[in-house]
């Protein structure tokens, strides 16, 4: 009897601890996901790209050799599986009245071209979600990347350079007011860096002491998602002038975006237009010019901005899912007069326009396996430099320098 009573008493004393452990355990959840997606592609000519050519921007210009042969008119073939991805989502007990979530994701594209095929951190953030407000802190999509409308093209650029593509460390605050949502972001560079006198570097923004600021207003309806964004980037390209004296000249640039998505039946239409002033870091077009005045030993800055627009029309149900991506970009400062003392930092300074047509079809085989085939046609209209004076010049259209690249892409993806 004594042994029985002792056993019952021990169990009774242990029940609160077991119940508490079970209660806490029920509040924790772990979800592990990822995919493997080998991709093979062929280009009809040499291209401006990153990650062994997978991150395609546009074709290289026509460059003639001594026999009037275009040295960039050379096809290429490649295959990679570096975008294979793994992630872990963790949800835990509420803290400060907020639902908690932690998310970590990596792939094997490497943080730079030199480190390709090594593990790279894609996302790593904490999110606190209240009833109408949320705060996200960590590495997440660049603020001008609207992930709800991201075109699902292959292989790595996801519509770039027409659609931004990057991830930044940031603090993001969101407030929901019915169907409307306001978003404010303070972001910091890492993998995607500004260009400047010392090449690509995060030092230009860190020593400005101002993070990249972004404000968005979004509408979320049953079928329609739409919004607008404004972005401010402040950089300090130099700390010393050519005499070694300290300078504090900054370049502040503003960019704007309008975006939307509409779903009906089995179809989805996505679109975005972007006025990009120095958004090179987001894998888009545009940048800035630095001018040096030898008389006063001072530097000044001005933009070369681009306007880009794209639409993506796709079927979102069924085993066969056709889609079409269309993109167009225009250099807003093409034809302007430039000084020979100015240096351009960015992407697309010498180009007038850029367009892309990319039809694709996906086949959903089932149980996580799918196959994709894209045909990507990209045309770049390069300009020709014309001297106005010994110290000034401008660009004009060059009908002999409008190369087109045709990229054929075949891929497979297995989700788990």
The 8 nearest C-alpha neighbors of each residue, nearest first, counted from 0:
[[1, 3, 2, 4, 5, 6, 7, 8],
 [0, 2, 4, 3, 5, 6, 7, 8],
 [1, 3, 5, 0, 4, 6, 7, 8],
 [2, 4, 0, 6, 5, 1, 7, 8],
 [5, 3, 7, 1, 6, 2, 8, 0],
 [6, 4, 2, 8, 3, 7, 1, 9],
 [5, 7, 3, 9, 4, 8, 2, 10],
 [8, 6, 4, 10, 9, 5, 11, 3],
 [9, 7, 11, 5, 10, 6, 4, 12],
 [8, 10, 6, 12, 7, 11, 5, 13],
 [9, 11, 13, 7, 12, 8, 14, 6],
 [12, 10, 8, 14, 13, 9, 7, 15],
 [13, 11, 9, 10, 14, 8, 15, 16],
 [12, 14, 10, 11, 16, 15, 9, 17],
 [13, 15, 17, 11, 16, 12, 18, 10],
 [16, 14, 18, 17, 13, 19, 12, 11],
 [15, 17, 19, 14, 13, 18, 20, 12],
 [18, 16, 14, 20, 19, 15, 21, 13],
 [19, 17, 15, 21, 20, 16, 14, 22],
 [18, 20, 22, 16, 21, 17, 15, 23],
 [21, 19, 17, 23, 22, 18, 24, 16],
 [20, 22, 24, 18, 19, 23, 17, 25],
 [23, 21, 19, 25, 20, 24, 18, 26],
 [22, 24, 20, 26, 25, 21, 19, 27],
 [25, 23, 21, 26, 27, 22, 20, 28],
 [24, 26, 22, 23, 27, 21, 28, 20],
 [25, 27, 92, 23, 24, 91, 28, 22],
 [28, 26, 91, 24, 90, 25, 92, 23],
 [27, 29, 90, 89, 26, 91, 30, 25],
 [30, 28, 89, 88, 31, 90, 27, 87],
 [31, 29, 88, 87, 32, 89, 28, 86],
 [30, 32, 87, 86, 88, 29, 33, 85],
 [33, 31, 86, 415, 85, 87, 30, 34],
 [34, 32, 85, 84, 415, 86, 414, 31],
 [33, 35, 414, 84, 413, 83, 415, 36],
 [34, 36, 83, 413, 412, 84, 37, 414],
 [37, 35, 412, 411, 83, 80, 38, 413],
 [36, 38, 80, 410, 411, 79, 35, 39],
 [39, 37, 410, 78, 79, 409, 80, 36],
 [40, 38, 78, 409, 77, 408, 410, 79],
 [41, 39, 408, 407, 77, 76, 409, 78],
 [40, 42, 76, 407, 406, 75, 77, 43],
 [43, 41, 406, 75, 74, 44, 405, 404],
 [42, 44, 74, 405, 404, 406, 73, 41],
 [45, 43, 74, 73, 72, 42, 404, 71],
 [46, 44, 71, 59, 73, 58, 72, 74],
 [47, 45, 58, 59, 57, 48, 44, 55],
 [48, 46, 57, 56, 59, 58, 55, 45],
 [49, 47, 55, 52, 54, 56, 46, 53],
 [48, 50, 54, 52, 51, 53, 112, 55],
 [49, 51, 112, 52, 53, 54, 115, 108],
 [52, 50, 49, 53, 112, 48, 54, 115],
 [51, 53, 48, 49, 50, 54, 55, 46],
 [52, 54, 50, 51, 55, 155, 49, 154],
 [55, 53, 49, 156, 48, 155, 52, 50],
 [54, 56, 48, 53, 52, 57, 156, 47],
 [57, 55, 48, 47, 160, 159, 54, 58],
 [56, 58, 47, 46, 377, 55, 379, 59],
 [59, 57, 46, 404, 47, 45, 403, 402],
 [58, 60, 46, 47, 45, 57, 71, 61],
 [61, 59, 62, 400, 402, 58, 381, 71],
 [60, 62, 400, 69, 71, 63, 402, 59],
 [63, 61, 69, 70, 60, 71, 64, 68],
 [62, 64, 69, 67, 68, 70, 61, 65],
 [63, 65, 67, 68, 66, 69, 70, 62],
 [66, 64, 67, 63, 68, 69, 70, 62],
 [65, 67, 64, 68, 63, 69, 70, 62],
 [68, 66, 63, 64, 65, 69, 62, 70],
 [69, 67, 63, 64, 66, 70, 65, 62],
 [70, 68, 63, 62, 72, 71, 61, 64],
 [69, 71, 72, 62, 63, 68, 64, 73],
 [72, 70, 45, 73, 69, 44, 61, 62],
 [71, 73, 44, 69, 70, 45, 74, 43],
 [72, 74, 44, 71, 45, 43, 75, 70],
 [75, 73, 43, 44, 42, 45, 72, 76],
 [76, 74, 42, 41, 73, 43, 77, 44],
 [75, 77, 41, 40, 42, 74, 78, 39],
 [76, 78, 40, 39, 41, 75, 79, 52],
 [77, 79, 39, 38, 40, 80, 76, 37],
 [80, 78, 38, 81, 37, 39, 77, 82],
 [79, 81, 37, 82, 36, 83, 38, 78],
 [82, 80, 107, 108, 83, 79, 116, 106],
 [81, 83, 80, 106, 107, 108, 84, 36],
 [84, 82, 35, 81, 106, 34, 36, 80],
 [85, 83, 106, 33, 34, 105, 82, 35],
 [86, 84, 33, 105, 104, 32, 106, 34],
 [87, 85, 104, 32, 103, 31, 33, 105],
 [86, 88, 31, 103, 30, 102, 104, 32],
 [89, 87, 102, 30, 101, 29, 31, 103],
 [90, 88, 29, 101, 100, 28, 102, 87],
 [91, 89, 100, 28, 27, 99, 101, 29],
 [90, 92, 27, 26, 99, 93, 89, 100],
 [93, 91, 26, 94, 27, 99, 98, 23],
 [94, 92, 98, 97, 99, 96, 91, 95],
 [93, 95, 96, 97, 92, 98, 99, 127],
 [96, 94, 97, 93, 98, 127, 129, 99],
 [95, 97, 94, 93, 129, 98, 128, 127],
 [98, 96, 129, 128, 93, 94, 127, 95],
 [97, 99, 93, 128, 127, 129, 100, 94],
 [100, 98, 127, 91, 90, 93, 126, 97],
 [99, 101, 90, 126, 89, 125, 91, 127],
 [102, 100, 125, 89, 88, 124, 126, 90],
 [101, 103, 88, 123, 124, 87, 89, 125],
 [102, 104, 123, 87, 122, 86, 88, 124],
 [105, 103, 86, 122, 121, 85, 120, 123],
 [104, 106, 120, 121, 119, 85, 84, 86],
 [105, 107, 84, 119, 83, 82, 118, 108],
 [106, 108, 118, 81, 117, 116, 109, 119],
 [107, 109, 115, 81, 116, 106, 82, 119],
 [108, 110, 115, 119, 117, 114, 107, 111],
 [109, 111, 119, 190, 114, 108, 112, 115],
 [112, 110, 114, 113, 109, 115, 190, 50],
 [113, 111, 50, 115, 114, 49, 109, 110],
 [112, 114, 111, 115, 109, 110, 50, 116],
 [115, 113, 109, 111, 112, 117, 110, 116],
 [114, 116, 109, 108, 112, 117, 113, 111],
 [117, 115, 107, 108, 81, 109, 114, 118],
 [118, 116, 109, 107, 115, 114, 108, 119],
 [117, 119, 107, 106, 109, 105, 116, 120],
 [120, 118, 109, 105, 106, 107, 110, 121],
 [119, 121, 105, 122, 104, 118, 106, 123],
 [122, 120, 105, 104, 119, 106, 123, 166],
 [121, 123, 104, 138, 139, 103, 120, 124],
 [124, 122, 103, 138, 102, 137, 104, 139],
 [123, 125, 137, 136, 102, 138, 101, 122],
 [126, 124, 101, 136, 135, 100, 137, 102],
 [125, 127, 135, 100, 134, 99, 128, 101],
 [126, 128, 99, 134, 97, 133, 98, 135],
 [129, 127, 133, 98, 97, 132, 126, 99],
 [128, 130, 97, 132, 131, 133, 98, 127],
 [129, 131, 132, 128, 97, 133, 175, 98],
 [132, 130, 175, 129, 174, 133, 176, 128],
 [133, 131, 174, 129, 173, 130, 175, 128],
 [132, 134, 128, 173, 127, 129, 172, 174],
 [133, 135, 172, 127, 171, 126, 173, 136],
 [134, 136, 126, 171, 125, 170, 127, 172],
 [135, 137, 170, 125, 124, 169, 171, 126],
 [138, 136, 124, 168, 169, 123, 139, 125],
 [139, 137, 168, 123, 122, 167, 124, 169],
 [138, 140, 122, 166, 167, 168, 137, 141],
 [141, 139, 166, 142, 167, 144, 165, 138],
 [140, 142, 166, 167, 165, 144, 143, 139],
 [141, 143, 144, 140, 213, 184, 145, 186],
 [144, 142, 141, 145, 163, 228, 256, 230],
 [145, 143, 141, 142, 163, 146, 140, 164],
 [146, 144, 147, 148, 143, 149, 142, 140],
 [145, 147, 149, 148, 144, 140, 150, 143],
 [146, 148, 145, 149, 260, 224, 144, 259],
 [149, 147, 146, 269, 145, 260, 150, 259],
 [148, 150, 146, 147, 151, 145, 157, 144],
 [151, 149, 152, 157, 311, 158, 148, 269],
 [152, 150, 157, 149, 153, 158, 311, 154],
 [151, 153, 157, 150, 154, 158, 359, 324],
 [154, 152, 155, 157, 151, 373, 156, 408],
 [153, 155, 156, 152, 53, 157, 38, 54],
 [156, 154, 54, 157, 153, 53, 82, 55],
 [155, 157, 159, 54, 158, 154, 55, 164],
 [158, 156, 152, 155, 159, 150, 151, 153],
 [157, 159, 162, 156, 161, 150, 160, 152],
 [160, 158, 162, 161, 156, 163, 157, 282],
 [159, 161, 283, 162, 282, 56, 284, 158],
 [162, 160, 159, 307, 158, 326, 283, 308],
 [161, 163, 159, 158, 160, 164, 283, 157],
 [164, 162, 281, 144, 283, 282, 159, 160],
 [163, 165, 281, 282, 144, 159, 162, 156],
 [166, 164, 141, 281, 140, 163, 191, 167],
 [165, 167, 140, 141, 139, 138, 121, 168],
 [168, 166, 141, 138, 188, 139, 187, 169],
 [169, 167, 138, 137, 187, 186, 139, 188],
 [170, 168, 186, 185, 137, 136, 187, 167],
 [169, 171, 136, 185, 135, 184, 186, 137],
 [172, 170, 184, 135, 134, 183, 169, 136],
 [171, 173, 134, 183, 182, 133, 184, 135],
 [174, 172, 182, 133, 132, 181, 134, 183],
 [173, 175, 132, 181, 180, 131, 176, 182],
 [176, 174, 180, 131, 179, 177, 132, 181],
 [177, 175, 179, 180, 178, 174, 131, 181],
 [176, 178, 179, 175, 180, 219, 131, 218],
 [177, 179, 219, 218, 176, 220, 180, 175],
 [180, 178, 218, 176, 177, 217, 175, 219],
 [179, 181, 175, 217, 174, 216, 176, 218],
 [180, 182, 216, 174, 173, 215, 217, 175],
 [183, 181, 173, 215, 172, 214, 216, 180],
 [182, 184, 214, 172, 213, 171, 215, 173],
 [185, 183, 171, 213, 170, 212, 186, 172],
 [184, 186, 212, 170, 169, 210, 211, 213],
 [187, 185, 169, 211, 210, 168, 167, 184],
 [186, 188, 168, 210, 167, 169, 211, 189],
 [189, 187, 167, 192, 201, 191, 190, 168],
 [188, 190, 191, 192, 201, 167, 187, 168],
 [191, 189, 110, 192, 188, 111, 166, 167],
 [192, 190, 280, 189, 188, 165, 281, 193],
 [191, 193, 200, 201, 280, 199, 188, 190],
 [194, 192, 199, 280, 200, 201, 195, 279],
 [195, 193, 199, 198, 344, 345, 200, 192],
 [194, 196, 198, 197, 236, 344, 199, 193],
 [195, 197, 198, 236, 194, 237, 344, 199],
 [198, 196, 195, 199, 200, 194, 236, 237],
 [197, 199, 195, 194, 196, 200, 193, 344],
 [198, 200, 194, 192, 193, 195, 197, 201],
 [201, 199, 192, 202, 193, 198, 194, 203],
 [200, 202, 192, 203, 204, 188, 205, 189],
 [201, 203, 205, 200, 204, 206, 236, 235],
 [204, 202, 235, 234, 236, 201, 205, 206],
 [205, 203, 234, 207, 202, 206, 201, 235],
 [204, 206, 202, 207, 208, 203, 201, 209],
 [207, 205, 208, 204, 203, 202, 235, 234],
 [206, 208, 204, 235, 209, 205, 234, 233],
 [209, 207, 206, 205, 210, 204, 233, 234],
 [208, 210, 207, 233, 211, 204, 205, 206],
 [211, 209, 186, 185, 187, 212, 208, 204],
 [210, 212, 232, 186, 185, 231, 187, 209],
 [213, 211, 185, 231, 230, 184, 210, 186],
 [212, 214, 230, 184, 229, 183, 142, 231],
 [215, 213, 183, 229, 228, 182, 184, 230],
 [216, 214, 228, 182, 227, 181, 217, 183],
 [215, 217, 181, 226, 227, 180, 182, 228],
 [218, 216, 226, 180, 179, 225, 181, 215],
 [217, 219, 179, 225, 224, 178, 226, 180],
 [220, 218, 224, 178, 223, 179, 217, 225],
 [221, 219, 223, 222, 224, 178, 218, 179],
 [220, 222, 223, 219, 224, 262, 261, 178],
 [221, 223, 262, 220, 261, 263, 224, 219],
 [224, 222, 261, 220, 260, 221, 219, 225],
 [223, 225, 219, 260, 259, 218, 220, 261],
 [226, 224, 259, 218, 258, 217, 260, 223],
 [225, 227, 217, 216, 258, 257, 218, 259],
 [226, 228, 257, 256, 216, 215, 258, 217],
 [229, 227, 215, 256, 214, 255, 257, 230],
 [228, 230, 255, 214, 213, 254, 256, 215],
 [229, 231, 213, 254, 253, 212, 255, 214],
 [232, 230, 253, 212, 252, 211, 213, 254],
 [233, 231, 211, 252, 251, 253, 234, 212],
 [232, 234, 251, 250, 209, 204, 252, 207],
 [235, 233, 204, 203, 207, 250, 249, 236],
 [234, 236, 249, 203, 207, 237, 248, 204],
 [235, 237, 203, 195, 234, 196, 249, 238],
 [238, 236, 239, 235, 246, 240, 248, 247],
 [237, 239, 246, 245, 247, 240, 236, 235],
 [240, 238, 245, 244, 243, 246, 237, 241],
 [239, 241, 243, 242, 244, 246, 245, 296],
 [240, 242, 243, 239, 296, 244, 297, 293],
 [243, 241, 240, 244, 239, 296, 245, 297],
 [242, 244, 239, 240, 241, 245, 238, 246],
 [243, 245, 239, 240, 242, 246, 241, 238],
 [244, 246, 239, 238, 240, 243, 247, 237],
 [247, 245, 238, 239, 248, 240, 244, 237],
 [246, 248, 238, 249, 245, 235, 237, 239],
 [249, 247, 246, 235, 250, 237, 298, 299],
 [250, 248, 235, 234, 247, 251, 233, 236],
 [249, 251, 234, 233, 300, 235, 252, 248],
 [252, 250, 233, 232, 249, 234, 253, 231],
 [253, 251, 232, 231, 276, 250, 233, 277],
 [252, 254, 231, 230, 276, 232, 251, 255],
 [255, 253, 275, 230, 276, 274, 229, 231],
 [256, 254, 229, 274, 228, 273, 230, 275],
 [255, 257, 273, 228, 227, 272, 274, 258],
 [258, 256, 227, 272, 271, 226, 228, 273],
 [259, 257, 271, 226, 225, 270, 227, 272],
 [258, 260, 225, 224, 270, 269, 226, 271],
 [259, 261, 269, 224, 268, 223, 148, 225],
 [260, 262, 223, 268, 222, 267, 224, 269],
 [263, 261, 267, 222, 266, 268, 223, 260],
 [264, 262, 266, 265, 267, 222, 261, 268],
 [263, 265, 266, 262, 267, 315, 316, 314],
 [266, 264, 315, 316, 314, 263, 267, 262],
 [267, 265, 314, 263, 315, 313, 264, 262],
 [268, 266, 262, 313, 261, 312, 314, 263],
 [267, 269, 312, 261, 260, 311, 262, 313],
 [270, 268, 260, 311, 310, 148, 259, 312],
 [271, 269, 310, 259, 309, 258, 311, 260],
 [270, 272, 258, 309, 308, 257, 259, 273],
 [273, 271, 308, 257, 307, 256, 258, 309],
 [272, 274, 256, 307, 306, 275, 255, 308],
 [275, 273, 306, 255, 254, 305, 256, 276],
 [276, 274, 254, 305, 278, 304, 273, 277],
 [275, 277, 304, 254, 278, 285, 252, 286],
 [286, 276, 278, 285, 279, 287, 275, 252],
 [279, 277, 280, 275, 281, 276, 283, 285],
 [278, 280, 283, 345, 281, 282, 277, 284],
 [281, 279, 191, 278, 192, 193, 282, 283],
 [280, 282, 163, 165, 283, 164, 279, 278],
 [283, 281, 279, 280, 160, 163, 164, 159],
 [284, 282, 160, 279, 281, 163, 278, 161],
 [283, 285, 346, 279, 347, 305, 160, 278],
 [286, 284, 304, 277, 346, 305, 345, 303],
 [277, 285, 287, 345, 303, 344, 279, 302],
 [286, 288, 302, 303, 344, 301, 277, 343],
 [289, 287, 343, 301, 342, 300, 302, 341],
 [288, 290, 300, 342, 341, 299, 343, 298],
 [291, 289, 341, 299, 298, 340, 300, 288],
 [290, 292, 298, 297, 340, 293, 299, 341],
 [293, 291, 297, 296, 294, 295, 298, 290],
 [292, 294, 296, 295, 291, 297, 298, 340],
 [295, 293, 292, 296, 297, 291, 298, 241],
 [294, 296, 297, 293, 292, 291, 298, 240],
 [297, 295, 293, 292, 294, 240, 291, 241],
 [298, 296, 292, 295, 291, 299, 240, 293],
 [297, 299, 291, 290, 292, 289, 300, 296],
 [298, 300, 290, 289, 291, 297, 301, 248],
 [301, 299, 289, 288, 250, 290, 287, 298],
 [300, 302, 288, 287, 289, 303, 299, 250],
 [303, 301, 287, 304, 288, 286, 276, 277],
 [302, 304, 287, 332, 286, 285, 276, 348],
 [303, 305, 276, 285, 331, 275, 302, 330],
 [306, 304, 330, 285, 275, 331, 329, 274],
 [305, 307, 274, 329, 273, 328, 275, 330],
 [308, 306, 328, 273, 161, 327, 272, 305],
 [307, 309, 272, 327, 271, 326, 273, 161],
 [308, 310, 326, 325, 270, 271, 327, 161],
 [311, 309, 270, 325, 269, 324, 312, 326],
 [310, 312, 324, 269, 323, 268, 150, 270],
 [313, 311, 268, 323, 322, 267, 269, 310],
 [314, 312, 322, 267, 266, 321, 315, 323],
 [313, 315, 266, 320, 265, 321, 316, 267],
 [314, 316, 265, 266, 313, 320, 267, 317],
 [317, 315, 265, 314, 320, 318, 266, 319],
 [318, 316, 319, 320, 315, 363, 314, 265],
 [317, 319, 363, 362, 320, 364, 316, 361],
 [320, 318, 362, 317, 361, 321, 363, 360],
 [319, 321, 361, 314, 360, 362, 318, 315],
 [322, 320, 360, 359, 314, 313, 361, 319],
 [323, 321, 313, 359, 312, 358, 360, 314],
 [322, 324, 358, 312, 311, 357, 359, 313],
 [325, 323, 311, 357, 310, 356, 358, 312],
 [326, 324, 356, 309, 310, 355, 357, 311],
 [325, 327, 309, 355, 354, 308, 161, 356],
 [326, 328, 354, 308, 307, 353, 309, 355],
 [327, 329, 307, 353, 352, 306, 354, 308],
 [330, 328, 352, 306, 305, 331, 351, 307],
 [329, 331, 305, 351, 333, 332, 352, 304],
 [332, 330, 305, 304, 333, 329, 306, 303],
 [333, 331, 330, 335, 303, 334, 304, 305],
 [332, 334, 330, 335, 331, 351, 394, 350],
 [335, 333, 394, 393, 395, 332, 336, 351],
 [336, 334, 332, 333, 393, 337, 394, 392],
 [335, 337, 393, 392, 391, 334, 338, 394],
 [338, 336, 392, 391, 393, 335, 339, 341],
 [337, 339, 391, 340, 341, 390, 392, 336],
 [338, 340, 390, 341, 391, 337, 392, 342],
 [339, 341, 338, 290, 291, 342, 390, 292],
 [342, 340, 290, 289, 338, 339, 288, 343],
 [341, 343, 289, 288, 290, 344, 340, 339],
 [344, 342, 288, 287, 345, 289, 341, 348],
 [345, 343, 287, 286, 194, 195, 288, 342],
 [344, 346, 286, 279, 285, 194, 287, 343],
 [345, 347, 284, 285, 348, 279, 286, 344],
 [346, 348, 350, 349, 284, 285, 345, 330],
 [347, 349, 350, 346, 303, 285, 343, 345],
 [350, 348, 347, 382, 381, 351, 394, 333],
 [351, 349, 381, 347, 382, 348, 380, 352],
 [352, 350, 330, 380, 333, 381, 329, 382],
 [353, 351, 329, 380, 328, 350, 330, 379],
 [352, 354, 379, 328, 327, 378, 380, 329],
 [355, 353, 327, 378, 326, 377, 328, 379],
 [354, 356, 377, 326, 376, 325, 378, 357],
 [357, 355, 325, 376, 324, 375, 358, 377],
 [356, 358, 375, 324, 374, 323, 376, 355],
 [359, 357, 323, 374, 322, 373, 324, 356],
 [360, 358, 373, 322, 372, 321, 323, 374],
 [359, 361, 321, 372, 320, 371, 322, 373],
 [362, 360, 371, 320, 370, 319, 321, 363],
 [361, 363, 319, 370, 318, 369, 364, 320],
 [364, 362, 369, 318, 365, 361, 368, 319],
 [363, 365, 369, 368, 362, 318, 366, 370],
 [366, 364, 367, 368, 363, 369, 318, 362],
 [365, 367, 368, 364, 414, 413, 363, 369],
 [366, 368, 414, 413, 365, 415, 369, 364],
 [369, 367, 413, 365, 364, 412, 366, 363],
 [370, 368, 363, 364, 412, 362, 411, 413],
 [369, 371, 411, 362, 361, 410, 412, 363],
 [372, 370, 361, 410, 409, 360, 411, 362],
 [371, 373, 409, 360, 359, 408, 410, 361],
 [374, 372, 359, 408, 358, 407, 375, 409],
 [373, 375, 407, 357, 358, 406, 408, 359],
 [374, 376, 357, 406, 405, 356, 373, 377],
 [377, 375, 405, 356, 355, 404, 357, 406],
 [378, 376, 355, 404, 403, 354, 57, 375],
 [377, 379, 403, 354, 353, 402, 355, 404],
 [380, 378, 353, 401, 402, 381, 352, 57],
 [381, 379, 401, 352, 351, 350, 353, 400],
 [382, 380, 350, 400, 351, 401, 379, 349],
 [383, 381, 396, 397, 395, 394, 350, 349],
 [382, 384, 394, 395, 397, 396, 385, 381],
 [383, 385, 394, 393, 382, 395, 386, 392],
 [384, 386, 393, 392, 394, 387, 383, 395],
 [387, 385, 392, 388, 391, 393, 384, 389],
 [388, 386, 392, 391, 385, 389, 393, 390],
 [387, 389, 391, 390, 386, 392, 338, 385],
 [388, 390, 391, 387, 386, 392, 339, 338],
 [389, 391, 339, 388, 338, 392, 340, 387],
 [392, 390, 338, 388, 337, 387, 339, 389],
 [393, 391, 386, 387, 337, 385, 336, 338],
 [392, 394, 336, 385, 334, 384, 335, 337],
 [395, 393, 384, 334, 383, 382, 385, 333],
 [396, 394, 382, 383, 334, 397, 384, 393],
 [397, 395, 382, 383, 398, 381, 394, 351],
 [396, 398, 382, 399, 400, 383, 381, 395],
 [399, 397, 400, 401, 396, 380, 381, 382],
 [400, 398, 397, 401, 61, 402, 381, 396],
 [401, 399, 397, 61, 398, 381, 402, 60],
 [400, 402, 380, 379, 381, 399, 398, 403],
 [403, 401, 378, 379, 400, 60, 58, 61],
 [404, 402, 378, 377, 58, 379, 405, 401],
 [403, 405, 377, 43, 58, 44, 376, 406],
 [406, 404, 376, 43, 375, 42, 377, 403],
 [405, 407, 42, 375, 41, 374, 404, 408],
 [406, 408, 374, 41, 40, 373, 375, 405],
 [409, 407, 40, 373, 372, 39, 374, 406],
 [410, 408, 372, 39, 371, 38, 40, 373],
 [409, 411, 38, 371, 37, 370, 39, 372],
 [410, 412, 370, 36, 369, 37, 371, 38],
 [413, 411, 36, 369, 35, 368, 370, 414],
 [412, 414, 368, 367, 34, 35, 36, 369],
 [415, 413, 34, 367, 33, 412, 368, 35],
 [414, 33, 32, 34, 367, 413, 31, 35]]
